[in-house]
Amino acid sequence: METKPLALIIEDDIDQNLVFTTALERAGYHTESIMDGLTAQKRLGEVVPRTIILDLHIPEVEGMVLLSQIRSDRRLVKSRVILATADAGLADELQAEVDLVLLKPISFLQLSHLARRFI
């Protein structure tokens, strides 16, 4: 039996988190939802996800800090980072550091199609 790739969804908005989780699961991923930066830091030290959906504005540890840690961790060099934010200016600044930028609101269908391309 083939193992599904892991996607971490780091998003504190419950509704948006559910959209991401459902879309990625339908695209063939095993998902884990994380609602804050501290928990995300801990989990990123334990697993190597194929895809990371990252919101910039999350509690405890900001998404920009997490992004910097992800990009400096050799274990995560092949992990795809999808930045999900409503902050268009900051998204422009960080575009070179991520694999994809999605500006909120993000539709279920849009994310599902994109996730399939990353598998």
C-alpha positions as CSV (number, residue, x, y, z in Angstrom):
1,M,0.0,0.0,0.0
2,E,1.3,3.4,-1.0
3,T,1.8,6.0,1.7
4,K,0.1,9.4,1.1
5,P,2.4,12.4,1.2
6,L,2.0,14.6,4.3
7,A,0.7,18.2,4.2
8,L,0.9,20.4,7.2
9,I,-1.7,23.2,7.3
10,I,-0.6,26.0,9.5
11,E,-3.6,28.2,9.7
12,D,-5.5,29.7,12.7
13,D,-8.8,30.5,10.9
14,I,-11.0,27.4,11.5
15,D,-13.0,27.8,8.3
16,Q,-10.0,28.4,6.1
17,N,-8.2,25.5,7.8
18,L,-11.1,23.2,7.0
19,V,-11.1,24.3,3.3
20,F,-7.3,23.6,3.1
21,T,-7.6,20.2,4.9
22,T,-10.5,19.0,2.8
23,A,-9.0,20.1,-0.5
24,L,-5.6,18.5,0.2
25,E,-7.1,15.3,1.5
26,R,-9.2,15.0,-1.7
27,A,-6.0,15.7,-3.7
28,G,-4.4,12.6,-2.1
29,Y,-2.6,14.0,0.9
30,H,-2.5,12.9,4.5
31,T,-3.1,16.2,6.4
32,E,-2.3,17.6,9.8
33,S,-3.9,20.9,10.9
34,I,-2.0,23.2,13.2
35,M,-3.5,26.4,14.6
36,D,-0.5,28.2,16.1
37,G,3.2,28.8,15.4
38,L,4.6,27.1,18.6
39,T,2.9,23.8,17.8
40,A,4.0,24.2,14.1
41,Q,7.7,24.6,15.2
42,K,7.5,21.5,17.3
43,R,5.8,19.4,14.6
44,L,8.2,20.7,11.9
45,G,11.0,19.3,14.0
46,E,9.5,15.9,14.0
47,V,8.2,15.4,10.4
48,V,9.2,16.2,6.8
49,P,6.0,17.2,5.0
50,R,5.8,17.2,1.2
51,T,3.7,20.4,1.3
52,I,3.2,23.1,3.9
53,I,0.4,25.6,3.8
54,L,1.5,28.6,5.8
55,D,-0.5,31.6,7.0
56,L,1.6,34.6,7.9
57,H,-0.5,35.9,10.8
58,I,-0.8,33.1,13.3
59,P,-0.6,33.1,17.1
60,E,2.5,32.6,19.2
61,V,5.1,32.4,16.4
62,E,4.5,34.5,13.3
63,G,4.5,32.8,9.9
64,M,7.5,34.8,8.7
65,V,9.6,33.3,11.5
66,L,8.4,29.8,10.6
67,L,9.2,30.4,6.9
68,S,12.7,31.4,7.8
69,Q,13.1,28.3,10.0
70,I,11.7,26.0,7.3
71,R,14.0,27.4,4.6
72,S,17.1,27.0,6.9
73,D,16.3,23.4,7.9
74,R,18.1,21.0,5.6
75,R,15.5,18.3,6.2
76,L,12.8,20.5,4.7
77,V,14.7,21.5,1.6
78,K,12.3,19.5,-0.7
79,S,9.1,20.6,1.2
80,R,6.9,22.8,-0.9
81,V,5.7,25.9,0.9
82,I,2.4,27.5,-0.2
83,L,1.9,30.9,1.4
84,A,-1.7,31.6,2.2
85,T,-2.3,35.2,3.1
86,A,-4.6,38.2,2.7
87,D,-1.5,40.5,3.0
88,A,-0.7,41.2,-0.7
89,G,2.2,43.5,0.1
90,L,4.0,41.0,2.3
91,A,3.1,38.2,-0.1
92,D,5.0,40.1,-2.9
93,E,8.0,40.5,-0.6
94,L,8.1,36.8,0.2
95,Q,7.3,35.4,-3.2
96,A,10.9,34.4,-3.9
97,E,11.1,32.4,-0.7
98,V,8.0,30.2,-1.3
99,D,6.8,27.8,-4.0
100,L,3.5,29.5,-4.4
101,V,1.5,32.4,-3.0
102,L,-2.2,32.3,-2.7
103,L,-4.1,35.4,-1.7
104,K,-7.1,34.9,0.5
105,P,-9.9,34.1,0.2
106,I,-8.8,30.9,-1.4
107,S,-11.4,28.6,-2.9
108,F,-11.6,24.9,-2.3
109,L,-11.4,24.1,-6.1
110,Q,-8.4,26.4,-6.6
111,L,-6.4,24.7,-3.8
112,S,-7.5,21.2,-4.8
113,H,-6.2,21.6,-8.3
114,L,-2.9,23.2,-7.2
115,A,-2.3,20.5,-4.5
116,R,-2.7,17.7,-7.1
117,R,0.2,19.3,-9.1
118,F,2.5,19.1,-6.0
119,I,2.0,15.3,-5.4
